[in-house]
Amino acid sequence: MIVLNFKTYKEASGRKSLKLARIAENVSKKYNIDIFVAPQFLDIPLLVKAVKIPVLTQHVDDVEEGRFTGSISFESLKEYGVYGSLINHSEKKIPMEKIERVIKISKKYGVKIFALASDLREAERIAKLLPYSLSYEPPELIASGMAVSKYKTDSLKKFVKVVGEINPKIVKLCGAGITNEDDVRAALEIGTDGVLISSAFVFSKDKKKFLEKIAKVFIS
């Protein structure tokens, strides 16, 4: 599994987000691998209609519908046909009690929650709430070019072990600093089910070639 977070980069906004999503769709189909894209919220309707790979939001609030000005509701995700949502990214941290409510509501709507944890203690607490997926992403490595799978190897191994012991069905991912196929291979060898990638994909000169190299690791 590969999750591509477009963040709010201008290179991945509007029509450019559609171009990236179509590249992801082509690679997903060619290599028969799950690739998810997480664009900005305003780009979601465009992508959901244009591509067949799952689309995620970068955040969702612990509300269904109603008087919650400025919130992203589960009802809106359902209306657009969104597959799931990232939550608790280090750039969008939320309290543990809100994480719990989001995961609880998500099960009612059939929306998959891709939670993120910045450290092992947080990972353990979130894993006990049983999200669909949990990612280990130390914030100091984000966009650093230093992959968590190489520079935080022992911590990543502990993450895989802890989450697996709590519930082996939780999809274990890792992010932060993933820049090439070697970083991905190291993550898979440690025991993760996939990776989160953002800037390395968005800013690569040949995005299709970059993503194909990553995809090939999963089938080698």
C-alpha positions in Angstrom: 0.0 0.0 0.0 1.2 3.5 -0.9 -0.5 6.6 0.4 0.4 9.8 -1.4 -0.3 13.0 0.6 -0.6 16.0 -1.6 -0.6 18.4 1.4 -1.2 22.0 0.2 1.6 22.1 -2.3 0.7 24.3 -5.2 2.4 21.6 -7.4 -0.4 19.2 -6.3 -3.4 21.6 -6.2 -6.4 22.0 -8.6 -5.8 20.5 -12.0 -2.3 19.5 -11.0 -3.8 17.2 -8.4 -5.8 15.5 -11.1 -2.6 14.9 -13.1 -0.9 13.4 -10.1 -3.9 11.2 -9.3 -4.0 9.9 -12.8 -0.3 8.9 -12.6 -1.1 7.1 -9.4 -4.0 5.3 -11.0 -2.0 4.2 -14.0 0.8 2.8 -11.7 -1.7 1.2 -9.4 -3.3 -0.7 -12.3 -0.1 -1.6 -14.0 1.5 -3.2 -10.9 -1.7 -4.3 -9.2 -0.9 -2.4 -6.0 -3.1 -0.3 -3.8 -2.3 3.4 -4.1 -4.3 6.1 -2.3 -4.2 9.8 -2.9 -5.0 12.5 -0.3 -5.6 15.8 -2.0 -6.8 19.1 -0.5 -10.5 19.0 0.3 -11.6 21.3 -2.5 -10.0 19.0 -5.0 -11.8 15.9 -3.8 -14.9 16.1 -6.0 -12.7 16.5 -9.1 -10.6 13.4 -8.2 -13.4 11.2 -7.1 -15.1 11.6 -10.4 -12.0 11.3 -12.5 -10.0 8.3 -11.1 -10.9 4.9 -9.7 -8.3 4.6 -7.1 -9.3 5.4 -3.5 -9.3 9.1 -2.5 -8.6 10.2 1.1 -9.1 13.5 2.9 -6.2 14.9 4.8 -8.4 15.4 7.8 -11.9 14.8 9.1 -13.5 16.2 12.3 -15.5 14.3 14.9 -18.8 15.5 13.5 -21.5 13.9 11.4 -23.5 16.9 10.2 -25.2 20.0 11.6 -24.1 23.3 13.2 -20.3 22.9 13.0 -19.1 25.8 10.9 -15.6 25.2 9.4 -15.6 21.5 10.2 -15.1 18.6 7.8 -18.0 16.3 8.4 -18.4 12.6 7.8 -21.6 13.3 6.0 -19.6 15.3 3.4 -17.2 12.4 3.0 -20.0 10.0 2.4 -21.6 12.4 -0.1 -18.5 12.7 -2.2 -17.7 8.9 -2.0 -14.4 9.4 -0.2 -12.8 6.1 0.9 -11.1 7.3 4.1 -9.2 10.1 5.8 -5.9 10.8 7.4 -6.0 12.0 10.9 -3.5 13.3 13.5 -0.8 14.1 11.0 2.0 16.0 12.8 1.0 19.1 10.8 -2.6 18.6 12.0 -2.5 17.2 15.5 -5.7 16.5 17.4 -6.4 15.4 21.0 -6.6 11.7 21.8 -10.3 12.1 22.8 -11.1 13.5 19.4 -9.2 10.7 17.7 -11.4 8.3 19.6 -14.6 10.0 18.5 -13.4 10.2 14.9 -12.7 6.4 14.8 -16.0 5.6 16.5 -18.0 7.7 14.0 -16.0 6.4 11.0 -17.3 2.9 11.7 -20.9 4.1 11.4 -20.2 5.7 8.0 -17.9 3.0 6.6 -15.0 5.5 6.2 -11.5 4.1 6.7 -9.3 6.0 9.2 -5.6 6.3 8.4 -4.3 7.6 11.7 -0.7 8.8 12.3 1.4 8.7 15.4 4.5 10.8 16.1 6.0 8.5 18.7 5.6 5.0 20.1 3.5 5.9 23.1 1.0 7.7 20.9 1.0 4.8 18.5 0.1 2.4 21.3 -2.7 4.5 22.5 -4.2 5.0 19.0 -3.8 1.4 18.1 -6.0 0.4 21.0 -8.8 2.5 19.4 -8.6 0.2 16.4 -8.2 2.5 13.3 -8.1 0.9 9.9 -4.5 1.9 9.5 -1.8 3.4 11.7 1.4 5.1 10.5 4.6 5.9 12.4 5.9 9.2 11.3 8.4 11.0 13.5 7.9 14.7 12.7 11.6 15.6 12.8 12.2 13.4 9.7 9.4 14.8 7.6 10.7 16.2 4.3 14.2 15.6 5.6 15.4 13.1 3.1 16.2 10.8 6.1 13.9 7.9 6.0 12.3 6.6 9.2 13.1 3.0 7.9 16.8 3.8 8.0 17.2 6.5 10.7 14.7 5.2 13.2 15.0 1.5 12.5 14.7 0.3 16.1 11.7 2.5 16.8 10.0 1.3 13.6 10.5 -2.3 14.6 9.0 -1.6 18.0 6.1 0.1 16.3 5.4 -2.9 14.1 5.6 -5.2 17.2 3.4 -3.1 19.4 0.6 -2.6 16.8 0.7 -6.2 15.7 0.2 -7.4 19.3 -2.7 -5.1 19.8 -4.5 -6.0 16.6 -2.7 -7.6 13.6 -5.5 -6.5 11.3 -4.4 -2.8 11.6 -2.6 -1.8 8.4 0.9 -0.7 9.5 2.4 2.1 7.5 5.4 4.5 7.9 6.2 7.9 6.6 8.7 10.7 7.1 11.7 11.0 4.8 10.8 8.2 2.4 12.5 9.3 -0.8 13.4 6.2 -2.8 12.8 2.5 -3.4 15.6 1.5 -0.9 13.7 3.3 1.9 10.5 1.5 1.0 12.3 -1.9 0.8 13.8 -1.3 4.3 10.3 -0.5 5.6 8.8 -3.6 4.2 11.6 -5.8 5.5 10.9 -4.4 9.0 7.3 -5.5 8.7 5.2 -2.5 7.6 2.5 -3.0 5.0 3.3 0.1 3.1 4.4 3.7 3.2 3.3 7.3 3.1 5.0 9.6 0.7 4.5 13.3 0.0 7.2 15.7 -1.1 9.4 13.0 -2.7 6.6 12.3 -5.1 5.2 15.8 -5.6 8.6 17.3 -6.4 10.1 14.4 -8.4 11.0 15.4 -12.0 9.5 12.3 -13.4 6.6 11.4 -11.1 5.5 8.3 -13.0 9.1 6.9 -13.1 9.5 7.6 -9.4 6.2 5.9 -8.4 6.9 2.9 -10.6 10.3 2.3 -8.9 8.4 2.4 -5.5 5.7 0.0 -6.8 8.2 -2.5 -8.1 9.5 -3.0 -4.6 6.1 -4.5 -3.5 6.2 -7.1 -6.3 9.9 -8.1 -6.2 
